[in-house]
Each structure stands twice: as structure tokens, then as C-alpha cells.
Amino acid sequence: MNSLRINSCPPSFAPAAGWLVAIAGVMLAVLAALPSEAAIPRGPVLEERLLLGLRVKTDADRLFIHHVVELVEDGKLPIGLVDGTYFWAREKAEEHRRLYNNPMVFFRPALRARAARLGIRI
């Protein structure tokens, strides 16, 4: 007569448990390989993206973008805040036909307001 073991898996499930461990290991390796916020490209890459994506036209706007990039590099301004404002400004400019070519009009005041909420003066 076969006895039922309460604390162990049936023999047919033993290979499945091994696969679960293997899959969990692969998932952890993939997560470890993902770039953290510290590994997100900054400096010239960020500055170029902001200058081109926001269609910066004036020297004052170029200086503002340069200052923003310096704050990000110094760790005083979160990159996520800049990126979120960047994408929002581009989307907002697309909604306004007259301002389509100037997302900077939305970016500067929005970034200043969002940074001020965090106690950061730009």
C-alpha cells in the first residue's frame, strides 16, 4: 500500500520545481542587467535630446537647458522629473497647432513648477 507523503511533492512535479528555480534565476539575472537610474545616459546625450526635442531656438533657452543638465549631473534634479516634463511638453505642443514648433514654451515653466514642489530652484 502506498503511503501519502505530506511534506514532499509527487515525483511527477519534481522536474517542474527545478524549472521554476531556473526561471527565477534567469529573471533575477535579467533584472540585474537592466540599467538603473544612475546608468541612464546624461551629459551631452541628455543635452542634445532636450535641445533637439524641444526645438530650442534662443540663447536663453540653450542656457536654461545647459543649467538643467548640470543640475541632473550634480544629482540635484531627478532625471525622471526632467524626462516626464520633456515628454509632457512635447505632447502639449502637439495639441496646440500654433505652438507645435515650440515645446520649450511649455517645458520651462512646467519644469520650474515641478522642481519647486521638491524644493529645487531652477
Secondary structure, DSSP 8 states (H G I E B T S, - for coil): -----SSS--GGGHHHHHHHHHHHHHHHHHHHHS--GGGS--THHHHHHHHHHTT--SHHHHHHHHHHHHHHHTTSS-HHHHHHHHHHHHHHHHH-GGGTT-THHHHHHHHHHHHHHTT---
